[in-house]
Amino acid sequence: MTPETAKHALADAVDDDEAVLLGTAVLGKLTIADVPEGVRYEIGTMDDGAVRLAWNGSFFVEDGKLFGEADHTWTRKYWYSSLGLEQYLDLVRRAVEVRQRVKGDVTLVHYDDDGAYIQLRYRIVTTERKLDRAYAEVIKIDAELVEAAEQAADEVGARISEVAARLSGWGANSLDGLVDAVDGAESADEKGRALEELCARLFSSVPGFVVKQRIRTETEEIDISVVNGSSEPRLAREGAVILVECKNWSGRCGKNEFVIFHEKMQNRSRRCSLGFLVSWNGFAETVTKEMLRGSREELLVVPLTGADIRTAVREGNFTAALLNYWDKAVAL
C-alpha cells in the first residue's frame, strides 16, 4: 500500500463502519490530517485472506487528537494463562483507572463480563501528529498498562509449575533419561511431561535464563516463558521475554503452527523478540519458506528438532548449541 492509496482508502471510509487496514510501513508517510474524523483504522497485514493485526485495537481522530482504543475481548473457553481471565483483565482495568486519574492520557471505555466473554476497552490519547510516532507511543503506554497483569501471570504460573514439578518428581531423571522417555513414551501425556521437563531444564541451564512459566494446554502444546538476563552479546540484544513452545506430535510441524507461535510472540506486550519452536519430529518445508517471508521482521523464530535436542544433550553444552541454531536462523 502506497501513501496515496492509504489516503484514498481513509477518505472513502467516511461513511463506512469497517476499519481501514494500514500496514506499519506506510504510517511514517501519514499524519492525523490524513484521517477524517469518524474513520477508524487498524494496523496489520492481509495474509491469505486473513487479517493479522499488529495490535488488538483501532485508531481514530476526534477533536483534532489521535486516539488508540485497545480491545481486550476474550472468552474463558480459550484462555490458557495460569492467571484467570477475570483476574488478569481486572488488573489491567485497575491500571487503566489509576493512570486515568494520575496522568489523564487513558480513559476506560467499557468493561463487561457476561460469564463466558469478558470485554475491556480503553482509549489512549497521543499528541503525536505523525501516525508512526503516534502508534509507537500508544503501544508503549499499552504495554505499561498490561505489565502488572503479565507479571502476575508469570508469578502464578511459576508457583503452579513448582508445585506440579514437586508432585511429579521433577529432576529425578537425567537429561539422557528424559530423551529416552520422550522417544519411548507410550502415551501423549507421558511424552509431553518428559518433553516439558527436558526443555525447561535445558533452557534453565543457559546462563542468565530463568524459566518462569510452563503451561500444559488441552492441545498438548507446552509453552515455556523465559526471562532473558543473558550477558551473551547476541542474546542480550533480544527482548526481556523468550518464548519456547514444544510440539510432541508424531508428525512434523507445519506453517500453521509456525504462524500461530509467531502471533503468540507478538502478544507478549512487545517484550518478546526471540522464540524457539521445538518440534520433536521435525518441520515441513513450508516452515522454512515462512521463515524466509518474515526474515525482515524484528521477531526471530528459531526451529529446533528432536535430533537437535538429542545432539545438544549428548554434547553437554546446550548454550553453544542454542547459539548455533540462532546463527542459522538469522542467516536464512
Secondary structure in CASP SS format (residue, H / E / C, confidence):
PFRMAT SS
TARGET T0000
AUTHOR 0000-0000-0000
METHOD secondary structure of the structure
MODEL  1
M C 1.00
T C 1.00
P H 1.00
E H 1.00
T H 1.00
A H 1.00
K H 1.00
H H 1.00
A H 1.00
L H 1.00
A H 1.00
D H 1.00
A C 1.00
V C 1.00
D C 1.00
D C 1.00
D C 1.00
E C 1.00
A C 1.00
V E 1.00
L E 1.00
L E 1.00
G C 1.00
T H 1.00
A H 1.00
V H 1.00
L H 1.00
G H 1.00
K H 1.00
L C 1.00
T E 1.00
I H 1.00
A H 1.00
D H 1.00
V C 1.00
P C 1.00
E C 1.00
G C 1.00
V C 1.00
R E 1.00
Y E 1.00
E E 1.00
I E 1.00
G E 1.00
T E 1.00
M E 1.00
D E 1.00
D C 1.00
G C 1.00
A E 1.00
V E 1.00
R E 1.00
L E 1.00
A C 1.00
W C 1.00
N C 1.00
G E 1.00
S E 1.00
F E 1.00
F E 1.00
V E 1.00
E E 1.00
D C 1.00
G C 1.00
K E 1.00
L E 1.00
F E 1.00
G E 1.00
E E 1.00
A E 1.00
D E 1.00
H E 1.00
T E 1.00
W E 1.00
T E 1.00
R H 1.00
K H 1.00
Y H 1.00
W C 1.00
Y C 1.00
S C 1.00
S C 1.00
L C 1.00
G C 1.00
L H 1.00
E H 1.00
Q H 1.00
Y H 1.00
L H 1.00
D H 1.00
L H 1.00
V H 1.00
R H 1.00
R H 1.00
A H 1.00
V H 1.00
E H 1.00
V H 1.00
R H 1.00
Q H 1.00
R H 1.00
V H 1.00
K C 1.00
G C 1.00
D C 1.00
V E 1.00
T E 1.00
L E 1.00
V E 1.00
H E 1.00
Y E 1.00
D E 1.00
D E 1.00
D C 1.00
G C 1.00
A C 1.00
Y E 1.00
I E 1.00
Q E 1.00
L E 1.00
R E 1.00
Y E 1.00
R E 1.00
I E 1.00
V E 1.00
T E 1.00
T C 1.00
E C 1.00
R C 1.00
K E 1.00
L H 1.00
D H 1.00
R H 1.00
A H 1.00
Y H 1.00
A H 1.00
E H 1.00
V H 1.00
I H 1.00
K H 1.00
I H 1.00
D H 1.00
A H 1.00
E H 1.00
L H 1.00
V H 1.00
E H 1.00
A H 1.00
A H 1.00
E H 1.00
Q H 1.00
A H 1.00
A H 1.00
D H 1.00
E H 1.00
V H 1.00
G H 1.00
A H 1.00
R H 1.00
I H 1.00
S H 1.00
E H 1.00
V H 1.00
A H 1.00
A H 1.00
R H 1.00
L H 1.00
S C 1.00
G C 1.00
W C 1.00
G C 1.00
A C 1.00
N C 1.00
S C 1.00
L H 1.00
D H 1.00
G H 1.00
L H 1.00
V H 1.00
D H 1.00
A H 1.00
V H 1.00
D H 1.00
G H 1.00
A C 1.00
E C 1.00
S C 1.00
A H 1.00
D H 1.00
E H 1.00
K H 1.00
G H 1.00
R H 1.00
A H 1.00
L H 1.00
E H 1.00
E H 1.00
L H 1.00
C H 1.00
A H 1.00
R H 1.00
L H 1.00
F H 1.00
S H 1.00
S C 1.00
V C 1.00
P C 1.00
G C 1.00
F E 1.00
V E 1.00
V E 1.00
K E 1.00
Q E 1.00
R E 1.00
I E 1.00
R E 1.00
T C 1.00
E C 1.00
T C 1.00
E C 1.00
E C 1.00
I E 1.00
D E 1.00
I E 1.00
S E 1.00
V E 1.00
V E 1.00
N E 1.00
G C 1.00
S C 1.00
S C 1.00
E C 1.00
P H 1.00
R H 1.00
L H 1.00
A H 1.00
R C 1.00
E C 1.00
G C 1.00
A C 1.00
V E 1.00
I E 1.00
L E 1.00
V E 1.00
E E 1.00
C E 1.00
K E 1.00
N C 1.00
W C 1.00
S C 1.00
G C 1.00
R C 1.00
C E 1.00
G C 1.00
K H 1.00
N H 1.00
E H 1.00
F H 1.00
V H 1.00
I H 1.00
F H 1.00
H H 1.00
E H 1.00
K H 1.00
M H 1.00
Q H 1.00
N C 1.00
R C 1.00
S C 1.00
R C 1.00
R C 1.00
C E 1.00
S E 1.00
L E 1.00
G E 1.00
F E 1.00
L E 1.00
V E 1.00
S E 1.00
W C 1.00
N C 1.00
G C 1.00
F E 1.00
A C 1.00
E H 1.00
T H 1.00
V H 1.00
T H 1.00
K H 1.00
E H 1.00
M H 1.00
L H 1.00
R H 1.00
G C 1.00
S C 1.00
R C 1.00
E C 1.00
E C 1.00
L C 1.00
L E 1.00
V E 1.00
V E 1.00
P E 1.00
L E 1.00
T E 1.00
G H 1.00
A H 1.00
D H 1.00
I H 1.00
R H 1.00
T H 1.00
A H 1.00
V H 1.00
R H 1.00
E H 1.00
G C 1.00
N C 1.00
F H 1.00
T H 1.00
A H 1.00
A H 1.00
L H 1.00
L H 1.00
N H 1.00
Y H 1.00
W H 1.00
D H 1.00
K H 1.00
A H 1.00
V H 1.00
A H 1.00
L C 1.00
END
